[in-house]
Amino acid sequence: MTYPVGLRLTGRRVLVVGGGTVAQRRVPALLDAGARIVLVAPEVTPALDALAAAGRLRWEPREYAEGDVEGAWYVMAATDVPAVNAAVAAAAEAAHTFCARADDGSDASAWTPAVGRHGNLTVAVHADRDPRRASLLRNALVDRLNDGSLDAAPQRGRGPVPGVALVGAGPGDPELITVRGRRLLSQADVVVADRLAPQLLLDELPPHVEVVDASKVPYGRAMAQEAINETLVSRAKAGRFVVRLKGGDPFVFGRGSEELEACLAAGVPVEVVPGVTSAVAVPSSAWIPVTHRGVAHELVVVSGHVAPEDPRSLVDWSALARLKGTLVILMGVERLPAITAALIAHGRAADTPAAVIQEGTTGSQRQVLATLGTVASDALAAGLSHPAICVVGEVVTIGERLTALAAALPVGGARFGNP
């Protein structure tokens, strides 16, 4: 039997003997706990070497020596030589220092549990040295915490936590919201949602949660953002925890910074949770890499909500036309004829590969592969509309090649869950 306890290791010396994959797995958690790590090993993995180079730990490139345990609060024996691990464990025992031994738990004074994290909660599972069972139990608990089924009720029982979280919900697939975003959503009293935020996430909310459709906030389109800001501030000041659920990432053409500023100006506690941006995720869902070795060394993301000839446009379309890399245009499907014409007029070749992808990452995803000269008319003929993004660049041909390779395989043999 073991006695479960949490070790406060901040600023305390921890000795790790061994520089292989076991040490690589254990060291980050020790660093996260604030431990002052001394790593003794003739060689280490590249990841451990990088931590040493960054000053995160002290690496002594040598064999274990008598006396290394002295002054350590905790010891980990993680070499692939049982005799060395046994010597480390014996020295730790003599020094009255707890030691975890990677190769033989029966000869260790401490066992490392299967650990999972959920916000400020830590789940640690011991299963009598059955690591597979411990991992399965850990995963089950963390999954329930992440989907809100285990943590939502206790959080609500504590009463509302006034404040605002600006949460990026990802490009469309509800499973692409971050773990932190889903956890905060499960704790919300009020959710102010964009129409581009995955709507299935709203279906998971309990009945008591107030859902405010940001696209239907009153006062008209000109005042919509000010009204959204006021909604966030007023609900938070009324003692409620508000999640502003935004499609993609809050700070990528999402006005998240404006909402953050409004909350700060009103003295409302606020948190920003980054999201998966459609600028990268949607092309990926169509197997179009936005960069590719030897093909594209640059990526430019631009808003197409204002036409090139519009005096309000802040985009230098002539400069974009001279680039050789990948151009991703968001919110531009309605103005695609004017955008493609401007790029061609300023020098981008009309036969440059291009694609339009509608409702990317979802089961309704549709796409058109064409050229810069034809993509606007091809997208119109295919009936593609908002929400959609356009990708311009040679990387589109990489996507075509990958799709063709997948099509040549047996049905279901390559695409897994991709649309």
Backbone torsions as a table, in degrees:
resi	resn	phi	psi	omega
1	MET	NA	152.2	177.4
2	THR	-120.9	159.0	176.2
3	TYR	-106.9	111.3	-176.6
4	PRO	-70.9	135.3	-179.0
5	VAL	-155.6	151.4	175.0
6	GLY	-102.5	132.5	-178.7
7	LEU	-95.8	129.3	173.7
8	ARG	-93.0	105.2	-171.4
9	LEU	-107.8	4.9	-176.4
10	THR	-56.8	121.7	177.9
11	GLY	75.0	3.2	-176.5
12	ARG	-101.3	145.1	-176.3
13	ARG	-72.0	127.7	175.4
14	VAL	-124.2	128.2	-179.9
15	LEU	-98.9	126.9	173.8
16	VAL	-117.9	120.9	179.4
17	VAL	-108.1	117.5	-175.9
18	GLY	117.2	138.5	-176.2
19	GLY	-123.9	26.1	-178.7
20	GLY	-91.5	-157.9	-174.1
21	THR	-69.3	-30.2	177.9
22	VAL	-64.9	-46.6	177.4
23	ALA	-62.2	-39.6	179.4
24	GLN	-59.9	-35.6	179.5
25	ARG	-73.8	-36.0	-173.1
26	ARG	-86.5	-31.6	-173.1
27	VAL	-61.3	-43.2	-178.1
28	PRO	-56.8	-38.7	179.3
29	ALA	-67.9	-36.7	177.1
30	LEU	-65.9	-40.6	176.5
31	LEU	-64.1	-40.3	179.4
32	ASP	-63.3	-28.4	177.2
33	ALA	-82.1	-1.4	177.1
34	GLY	89.2	10.8	-177.0
35	ALA	-66.2	147.8	173.7
36	ARG	-96.5	96.9	-167.8
37	ILE	-90.3	132.2	167.9
38	VAL	-111.4	119.1	-177.3
39	LEU	-106.9	120.2	-179.9
40	VAL	-111.9	116.1	180.0
41	ALA	-170.9	139.5	177.2
42	PRO	-62.3	-36.5	179.3
43	GLU	-136.2	153.4	178.7
44	VAL	-135.0	164.0	176.5
45	THR	-70.6	159.7	178.3
46	PRO	-56.2	-35.4	-179.7
47	ALA	-65.9	-42.3	177.9
48	LEU	-68.6	-37.6	176.9
49	ASP	-60.0	-40.3	179.6
50	ALA	-65.8	-38.5	177.2
51	LEU	-64.2	-39.0	177.8
52	ALA	-66.8	-42.8	-179.8
53	ALA	-63.2	-31.6	179.7
54	ALA	-83.1	-0.6	179.5
55	GLY	80.3	13.7	-178.4
56	ARG	-77.8	-24.2	177.9
57	LEU	-149.6	166.6	177.7
58	ARG	-105.3	118.8	179.6
59	TRP	-103.2	124.8	174.5
60	GLU	-107.6	103.3	-173.1
61	PRO	-76.8	80.6	-177.8
62	ARG	-160.7	175.3	175.2
63	GLU	-76.4	157.9	175.0
64	TYR	-61.0	140.3	-179.4
65	ALA	-131.5	152.1	177.1
66	GLU	-58.8	134.8	-178.3
67	GLY	101.1	-11.7	-179.8
68	ASP	-63.7	-29.8	-177.2
69	VAL	-71.9	-22.1	-175.0
70	GLU	-56.0	129.1	177.7
71	GLY	85.7	-3.1	-178.9
72	ALA	-85.5	141.2	176.0
73	TRP	-88.3	-25.1	-178.1
74	TYR	-151.7	144.9	-176.1
75	VAL	-131.2	140.8	174.2
76	MET	-125.8	119.7	176.5
77	ALA	-97.0	109.3	-170.9
78	ALA	-134.6	33.7	174.9
79	THR	-85.7	173.1	176.0
80	ASP	-99.4	17.3	178.2
81	VAL	-115.4	106.4	-176.3
82	PRO	-54.8	-37.2	-179.1
83	ALA	-64.0	-37.7	178.1
84	VAL	-68.1	-44.2	178.4
85	ASN	-60.8	-39.7	179.0
86	ALA	-64.2	-40.3	178.7
87	ALA	-65.2	-40.1	177.8
88	VAL	-63.4	-46.4	-179.5
89	ALA	-62.1	-40.3	179.7
90	ALA	-65.5	-41.6	179.0
91	ALA	-65.6	-38.7	177.7
92	ALA	-65.4	-40.6	178.1
93	GLU	-61.1	-43.7	179.7
94	ALA	-65.4	-30.0	-179.2
95	ALA	-90.1	3.7	-177.8
96	HIS	58.2	40.7	178.7
97	THR	-117.2	131.0	-179.5
98	PHE	-67.9	140.5	-175.8
99	CYS	-136.6	130.7	171.7
100	ALA	-98.9	132.3	-178.4
101	ARG	-115.0	121.6	-172.0
102	ALA	-69.2	-31.4	-171.6
103	ASP	-97.0	-17.4	-175.5
104	ASP	-151.4	91.9	-178.2
105	GLY	-63.6	-26.6	-178.4
106	SER	-68.1	-19.0	180.0
107	ASP	-105.7	22.9	-178.9
108	ALA	-116.7	152.8	176.4
109	SER	-95.3	-5.3	178.0
110	ALA	-142.2	142.9	176.1
111	TRP	-114.4	139.6	177.4
112	THR	-89.1	121.4	-178.7
113	PRO	-78.9	169.1	168.2
114	ALA	-78.3	120.8	-169.8
115	VAL	-115.1	136.6	172.0
116	GLY	-133.1	153.6	-177.3
117	ARG	-127.7	144.0	-180.0
118	HIS	-146.1	97.7	-174.8
119	GLY	61.7	-127.0	179.4
120	ASN	-93.6	12.3	175.8
121	LEU	-97.4	141.4	174.4
122	THR	-121.6	125.7	177.0
123	VAL	-103.7	121.3	179.4
124	ALA	-125.9	125.8	-175.1
125	VAL	-122.5	123.1	169.0
126	HIS	-103.3	139.7	180.0
127	ALA	-136.6	48.6	177.3
128	ASP	51.4	50.7	177.1
129	ARG	62.2	31.1	173.1
130	ASP	-110.4	85.7	-171.7
131	PRO	-62.7	-32.6	-179.8
132	ARG	-66.0	-44.5	179.1
133	ARG	-65.2	-42.0	178.9
134	ALA	-60.6	-41.0	179.9
135	SER	-66.1	-40.4	179.0
136	LEU	-63.6	-42.5	178.7
137	LEU	-66.1	-43.2	177.5
138	ARG	-57.7	-47.0	-178.8
139	ASN	-62.1	-39.9	-179.5
140	ALA	-64.0	-41.9	-179.9
141	LEU	-67.5	-45.0	-178.4
142	VAL	-67.0	-37.2	177.0
143	ASP	-60.4	-42.2	179.7
144	ARG	-68.9	-34.2	174.8
145	LEU	-66.9	-42.3	-177.7
146	ASN	-66.8	-37.3	-179.7
147	ASP	-85.2	0.8	174.5
148	GLY	87.1	-8.3	-175.0
149	SER	-69.9	-25.7	-178.5
150	LEU	-99.9	-30.5	-171.3
151	ASP	-99.0	-19.9	-172.3
152	ALA	-63.9	-46.4	-177.4
153	ALA	-62.2	-47.7	176.3
154	PRO	-60.1	-38.1	179.8
155	GLN	-64.5	-42.8	179.8
156	ARG	-67.9	-30.5	180.0
157	GLY	-66.1	-20.4	179.2
158	ARG	-79.9	-8.8	-175.7
159	GLY	93.2	162.1	-177.5
160	PRO	-65.3	145.3	174.9
161	VAL	-107.7	103.3	-175.1
162	PRO	-61.3	136.3	178.0
163	GLY	151.3	-179.3	-176.7
164	VAL	-131.9	136.8	171.0
165	ALA	-117.8	121.6	175.0
166	LEU	-90.3	105.4	-170.0
167	VAL	-110.0	122.9	172.0
168	GLY	-79.1	120.2	-174.2
169	ALA	-92.5	-0.7	179.3
170	GLY	91.1	-176.7	-169.1
171	PRO	-83.0	-7.4	179.4
172	GLY	155.3	-46.9	176.5
173	ASP	-67.5	121.9	-177.1
174	PRO	-61.7	-21.0	179.6
175	GLU	-78.6	-5.3	-180.0
176	LEU	-94.2	4.8	169.5
177	ILE	-69.3	149.1	-179.2
178	THR	-71.1	161.2	177.9
179	VAL	-59.4	-43.9	-179.9
180	ARG	-64.9	-40.3	178.9
181	GLY	-61.7	-43.9	179.7
182	ARG	-65.5	-37.2	179.9
183	ARG	-64.7	-45.8	179.6
184	LEU	-65.1	-36.5	178.3
185	LEU	-62.1	-36.7	-179.4
186	SER	-69.3	-16.0	-178.3
187	GLN	-101.9	0.2	-170.9
188	ALA	-71.4	144.7	166.9
189	ASP	-93.0	-33.0	-179.4
190	VAL	-135.0	137.0	174.4
191	VAL	-123.1	120.0	176.1
192	VAL	-103.4	109.0	-167.0
193	ALA	-113.3	137.3	169.1
194	ASP	-73.7	157.1	175.3
195	ARG	-72.3	-18.4	177.3
196	LEU	-86.5	-9.3	175.6
197	ALA	-71.3	143.7	-179.0
198	PRO	-56.2	115.6	-174.2
199	GLN	-69.9	-23.3	178.0
200	LEU	-64.9	-23.8	176.6
201	LEU	-65.2	-32.4	179.8
202	LEU	-70.8	-29.2	-179.6
203	ASP	-68.1	-19.2	-179.5
204	GLU	-84.2	-9.9	-174.9
205	LEU	-74.7	143.0	176.4
206	PRO	-69.0	161.7	-172.4
207	PRO	-61.2	-27.8	-174.4
208	HIS	-74.4	-14.4	-175.7
209	VAL	-75.9	128.2	176.0
210	GLU	-80.5	125.1	178.0
211	VAL	-108.4	121.4	178.4
212	VAL	-109.0	119.6	178.1
213	ASP	-79.9	108.6	-175.8
214	ALA	-63.9	-24.1	179.3
215	SER	-76.6	-8.8	-179.4
216	LYS	-117.4	16.2	176.2
217	VAL	-63.5	136.4	-174.5
218	PRO	-69.5	-179.2	176.8
219	TYR	87.7	4.1	174.7
220	GLY	87.5	166.8	-174.3
221	ARG	-62.3	-37.0	-176.3
222	ALA	-64.5	-30.2	-177.6
223	MET	-103.4	5.3	-171.7
224	ALA	-58.5	-46.6	-176.6
225	GLN	-65.8	-40.9	177.9
226	GLU	-63.1	-37.5	179.2
227	ALA	-69.1	-37.6	176.2
228	ILE	-63.2	-45.6	178.2
229	ASN	-56.5	-44.6	-178.7
230	GLU	-65.5	-37.6	177.9
231	THR	-61.7	-45.7	179.6
232	LEU	-60.6	-48.0	-175.7
233	VAL	-67.6	-45.4	-175.7
234	SER	-66.9	-40.5	179.4
235	ARG	-66.7	-40.8	179.4
236	ALA	-66.1	-41.1	179.6
237	LYS	-69.5	-18.3	175.4
238	ALA	-83.4	6.3	175.6
239	GLY	90.5	23.8	-176.2
240	ARG	-115.2	152.9	176.2
241	PHE	-94.5	120.3	-172.3
242	VAL	-112.0	129.1	172.1
243	VAL	-106.7	120.2	173.3
244	ARG	-92.1	102.6	-173.7
245	LEU	-92.0	114.2	-173.1
246	LYS	-120.6	142.3	176.3
247	GLY	-65.8	145.7	178.6
248	GLY	67.0	-131.3	178.1
249	ASP	-110.7	138.5	-176.1
250	PRO	-59.8	-26.0	-174.5
251	PHE	-104.7	10.1	175.5
252	VAL	-109.9	94.4	-177.4
253	PHE	52.0	37.1	-177.2
254	GLY	-119.2	3.2	-180.0
255	ARG	59.9	20.1	179.4
256	GLY	-62.7	-36.1	-179.7
257	SER	-66.4	-33.6	176.9
258	GLU	-65.5	-41.1	179.8
259	GLU	-71.2	-36.3	174.7
260	LEU	-61.4	-45.1	-179.8
261	GLU	-62.8	-40.0	179.7
262	ALA	-63.4	-42.0	179.2
263	CYS	-65.6	-44.0	-179.6
264	LEU	-64.2	-41.4	179.7
265	ALA	-62.9	-29.2	-179.6
266	ALA	-91.0	-0.2	-179.9
267	GLY	75.4	24.6	-178.4
268	VAL	-95.1	128.1	175.9
269	PRO	-59.8	137.5	-174.1
270	VAL	-145.2	147.2	177.8
271	GLU	-132.6	143.9	176.6
272	VAL	-111.2	125.6	177.7
273	VAL	-112.6	107.7	-179.1
274	PRO	-58.7	154.9	178.8
275	GLY	-128.1	167.9	176.4
276	VAL	-74.5	118.9	-176.7
277	THR	-82.8	141.6	-179.9
278	SER	-66.1	-21.3	-178.6
279	ALA	-60.0	-29.2	179.0
280	VAL	-108.1	-41.0	-173.7
281	ALA	-68.9	-39.7	-176.7
282	VAL	-67.5	-47.4	173.0
283	PRO	-57.7	-38.7	179.1
284	SER	-60.9	-38.2	-179.9
285	SER	-65.6	-22.8	175.3
286	ALA	-96.9	10.6	-179.8
287	TRP	63.3	30.5	174.1
288	ILE	-104.4	111.0	178.2
289	PRO	-77.6	132.4	-178.8
290	VAL	-73.6	-19.4	169.6
291	THR	-132.2	155.3	179.1
292	HIS	-157.7	135.3	-177.6
293	ARG	-57.0	125.8	179.4
294	GLY	81.1	-2.9	-178.1
295	VAL	-118.2	-50.4	-177.0
296	ALA	-141.2	120.9	178.2
297	HIS	-109.8	11.0	179.1
298	GLU	-146.9	151.3	179.0
299	LEU	-138.7	126.1	177.5
300	VAL	-121.7	128.1	177.7
301	VAL	-109.3	126.6	-174.2
302	VAL	-133.7	147.1	175.8
303	SER	-86.1	134.8	178.6
304	GLY	-110.5	20.2	-176.2
305	HIS	-74.5	-14.8	175.0
306	VAL	-118.9	130.1	-177.1
307	ALA	-65.6	152.8	-177.1
308	PRO	-56.6	-36.1	-177.2
309	GLU	-83.2	-6.2	-179.1
310	ASP	-70.5	130.3	-179.2
311	PRO	-62.4	-17.1	178.4
312	ARG	-80.8	-9.2	-175.7
313	SER	-67.1	133.6	176.6
314	LEU	-104.2	7.8	-175.0
315	VAL	-94.8	134.0	175.2
316	ASP	-91.3	87.6	-175.9
317	TRP	-66.5	-28.9	178.3
318	SER	-67.4	-37.8	177.2
319	ALA	-68.0	-40.8	179.0
320	LEU	-63.1	-36.3	-178.9
321	ALA	-65.0	-26.4	-178.2
322	ARG	-83.3	-11.1	-179.0
323	LEU	-73.6	152.9	180.0
324	LYS	-103.8	-10.5	-174.5
325	GLY	-88.4	-149.8	-174.5
326	THR	-95.2	134.5	175.0
327	LEU	-116.3	122.9	176.7
328	VAL	-112.1	123.6	-176.9
329	ILE	-109.9	118.4	176.7
330	LEU	-98.7	149.1	175.0
331	MET	56.1	34.4	-174.9
332	GLY	-122.8	8.2	-173.9
333	VAL	-64.1	-34.2	-179.2
334	GLU	-72.2	-25.2	-177.5
335	ARG	-108.5	17.8	-175.4
336	LEU	-61.3	-38.4	177.6
337	PRO	-58.0	-43.6	-179.5
338	ALA	-70.8	-36.5	-178.6
339	ILE	-68.3	-47.7	-179.5
340	THR	-65.4	-37.2	178.1
341	ALA	-63.3	-40.0	-179.9
342	ALA	-66.4	-41.8	179.7
343	LEU	-64.2	-42.0	179.3
344	ILE	-67.6	-41.1	-179.8
345	ALA	-62.6	-31.1	-178.7
346	HIS	-93.4	6.8	169.5
347	GLY	118.2	-7.1	177.9
348	ARG	-75.1	132.4	-174.7
349	ALA	-61.8	137.2	-178.0
350	ALA	-66.5	-22.8	-179.6
351	ASP	-91.4	11.2	175.3
352	THR	-61.3	130.7	178.9
353	PRO	-59.6	144.2	-179.2
354	ALA	-149.6	157.6	179.5
355	ALA	-147.3	149.6	170.3
356	VAL	-121.9	130.7	-178.1
357	ILE	-124.8	121.2	-178.8
358	GLN	-102.9	138.5	177.0
359	GLU	49.7	48.6	-177.9
360	GLY	-61.0	147.7	-180.0
361	THR	75.8	-2.8	-179.7
362	THR	-105.9	170.6	177.1
363	GLY	-68.1	-12.4	179.2
364	SER	-97.2	10.5	-176.5
365	GLN	-59.1	133.8	174.4
366	ARG	-136.1	151.7	-177.1
367	GLN	-150.8	156.2	176.4
368	VAL	-129.7	129.4	174.0
369	LEU	-105.3	129.3	-174.8
370	ALA	-153.8	-150.7	172.8
371	THR	-123.4	167.5	179.5
372	LEU	-57.4	-34.8	-178.3
373	GLY	-74.3	-23.2	-174.8
374	THR	-117.4	-8.8	-169.7
375	VAL	-63.6	-34.8	-179.0
376	ALA	-65.2	-47.3	-179.7
377	SER	-70.5	-35.0	179.4
378	ASP	-67.2	-39.9	178.7
379	ALA	-65.9	-39.8	178.1
380	LEU	-64.6	-43.5	-179.5
381	ALA	-64.5	-31.3	179.9
382	ALA	-83.4	-5.2	178.8
383	GLY	77.0	20.6	179.3
384	LEU	-74.3	141.4	-179.2
385	SER	-147.4	-176.7	180.0
386	HIS	-64.5	141.9	-0.3
387	PRO	-84.3	130.4	179.9
388	ALA	-152.6	155.9	174.6
389	ILE	-125.0	159.3	178.3
390	CYS	-118.5	135.5	176.4
391	VAL	-116.2	129.0	179.1
392	VAL	-122.4	126.8	177.3
393	GLY	146.7	167.4	-177.2
394	GLU	-64.5	-17.4	179.6
395	VAL	-63.1	-22.1	179.0
396	VAL	-61.2	-34.3	179.1
397	THR	-68.2	-28.4	175.1
398	ILE	-64.1	-43.4	177.4
399	GLY	-61.2	-40.9	177.9
400	GLU	-61.3	-43.1	-178.9
401	ARG	-65.5	-42.5	179.8
402	LEU	-64.9	-40.7	178.7
403	THR	-64.2	-39.3	178.3
404	ALA	-65.3	-38.8	177.4
405	LEU	-62.9	-41.7	179.5
406	ALA	-66.4	-37.9	-178.5
407	ALA	-65.5	-25.2	-178.8
408	ALA	-80.4	-10.5	-179.7
409	LEU	-88.1	166.2	176.4
410	PRO	-57.0	154.4	-177.6
411	VAL	-56.1	129.6	178.6
412	GLY	76.3	8.7	-174.4
413	GLY	-84.4	-8.3	-174.2
414	ALA	-138.4	-28.6	-167.3
415	ARG	-87.9	-17.8	-178.9
416	PHE	50.0	-120.2	-173.5
417	GLY	-93.4	1.9	-179.7
418	ASN	-66.6	146.9	179.6
419	PRO	-61.5	NA	NA
